[in-house]
Amino acid sequence: MNQSAGGENELITFFFKEKYEGGIKSSFGSLSTSFTSLCETIAHELAHALQFSQQKKSSCESDLGTKRWDASLAAEHLSLRKEMKKMIEESSEYKKFKEQWERK
């Protein structure tokens, strides 16, 4: 894993093709490999999983402007995401995993 001088992991840039109704579009994206970003992503996905398990649907800020957008679900998702992130950061394993992740 590549790290910057400040200890944060670098961005991974990638190329992908995505299908949509009019065909296929090509895009570039990037993904932060920092431990903070990892924990935020895990919390985000756990919030989706919890919503799906309880309500069989989910929505978040990335759905804004699409048919999937549901303001009530998105507000709940934000609250769940914050709760999941707090649980992750307060877990007994957090510090150890962070140290392993950030080893050079």
N, C-alpha and C positions, 0 to 999 in steps of 0.2 A: 504494500500500500504506500503510495507516495504522499509525503507530508511536506507542507511548506515550512519555512523557518519558524513560523509562529506556532507550530504544533498542530494546526488544523489540517485536515486532509484536503487534497486538491479536488477539483472538479473533474469528472470523467465526461468527455464529450462523445456523443454517439450519433449515428445516422440510423433512421428507421423509415420504413414505408408503412403507410396506414391506408386501409380501405375506407372509402366513404361512398355515398350513393352515386356520385359522379365518376368514380374511378378509384385511382390510387394516387396519393400524394406522398412526396418525399419530404422529410423534415430532419432537422438537426435538433438535438436536445443536449442537456447537460444534467448531471446528477452530482450533488455534493457528497463526498464520502466522509464527511466529518461525523464524529460520534453524536454530536448534537442533532444533526440532520437524520441520522439513523434512528435515534430515539423518537424524534418527531414523526417520522414515517411510520414507525411501529405503532405509536399512539393513534395516529390517523387511521391506520388499517384496523386496529382493534376496535375503534369507535364504529367503523363500518360494519364489522363482524357482529358487534353487539346489537346494532340497529337491525341488521338482517335477521339475526336469530330471534329477536323479539317482535319485529314488525313486518318482516319479509320485504322490506324496502329500506333504502338509505339515500341520503342526499347531503352534499357538502358544498363549500364555496366554489369548487371547480365545476359544478353543475349550473352555475348562474348563467342565464341566457339560453339554456337548453330545455328540452321537454322534461328532463329528469329533475329539474329544480323544484324543490319544495322548501319554502322558507322555514316552516316549522321544524322539519327534519334537519335542515342545515343548522339551525340554531341549536338543536339538541346535539347534533354531531360535534359542533364546536365545544359545547360543554363537556361531552363525553371525552373528546380528544384531550382537553385540558386535565380532566380527571385521570385519564390513562397515563398521560405524561408525568403527572405528579406521582402516581403509583410506581412508575418505572424508576424515577429519580430517587424515590424514598426507599426503594428495595435494598435489601442487604447486599445484593450482588452488583449493584450499579457501579460503585467505585472500582471494584476489581475488574469488571468488564471494560470500563472506560480506560483503565490503565493498560489492559491488554491491547485494546483497540489502538491506543495512541503510541504504543512502543515504536521506536524507530528502528 
